[in-house]
Amino acid sequence: MSDAPRIAPGRGAGDVGLFAWGFGRIAGRAMGSGPPNIFMTLGRHPRLFRAWLRFAGRLMPRGTLPRRETELVILRVAHLRRCAYERHHHERIGRRAGLTHEEIANTTVGPDAPGWPQRERDLLRAVDELHASGDLADPTWEALRAHYDERGLIELLMLAGHYQMLATVLNTLRVQPDPAR
C-alpha cells in the first residue's frame, strides 16, 4: 500500500472553505506550525468538518475527564490502531497535559506497564477491551464505576470510540504527520 495521501490537504480557503482554512491557520499558529493536515484534509467536506469539530471539541479539550486521562486514552487508541498522525500529535499534547516521556512510552505497553496508578491501569485496560471487542467485561465496567460517575463513563466510551473512528479515517486517507517546527 502507498503512504501517499489519498486526499491531499487543502492549500487554501478555496479547497476547504473559510472556516476550516481560518481554523487551521489559528491551530497551526498555536502549535508553532502550519495548518495541521488533519484540518486541511477533513476540511474538504466543510459541513461535516464543522459538525465533527464541535463534537470532537466537547471531548477534547472541553471534556470533563481529567486532561491527563483523556490523553492516555487517545495515546493508547493511537497505538492500538497504529495511527501515526494521532500518536505524533497527542504525544505533544500529552506532554502539555502533564504526562512524562516514560508514561507516554508506556502507553504502548498498556495497562500492565509498571507504575500506573490503579485508576489509570483500569482506564487503559478498558481501552484495550473496547479495541478488542467493542465492549467491556463486567469486571472492567465495575472497576471503572469505582472511579467515574455516569457522565464520566459515557464520556470515556465516547472518547475512546471517537478516536477509534478518527484513527480509521486518518489511516485510510493516509493523512501524513505534520512536519515538526
Stockholm file with secondary structure:
# STOCKHOLM 1.0

chainA/1-181         MSDAPRIAPGRGAGDVGLFAWGFGRIAGRAMGSGPPNIFMTLGRHPRLFRAWLRFAGRLMPRGTLPRRETELVILRVAHLRRCAYERHHHERIGRRAGLTHEEIANTTVGPDAPGWPQRERDLLRAVDELHASGDLADPTWEALRAHYDERGLIELLMLAGHYQMLATVLNTLRVQPDPAR
#=GR chainA/1-181 SS CCCSCSSCCCCSHHHHHHHHHHHHHHHHHHHTSSSCHHHHHHTTSHHHHHHHHHHHHHHTTSCSSCHHHHHHHHHHHHHHTTCHHHHHHHHHHHHHTTCCHHHHHHTTTCTTSTTCCHHHHHHHHHHHHHHHHSSCCHHHHHHHHTTCCHHHHHHHHHHHHHHHHHHHHHHHHTCCCCCCC
#=GC SS_cons         CCCSCSSCCCCSHHHHHHHHHHHHHHHHHHHTSSSCHHHHHHTTSHHHHHHHHHHHHHHTTSCSSCHHHHHHHHHHHHHHTTCHHHHHHHHHHHHHTTCCHHHHHHTTTCTTSTTCCHHHHHHHHHHHHHHHHSSCCHHHHHHHHTTCCHHHHHHHHHHHHHHHHHHHHHHHHTCCCCCCC
//
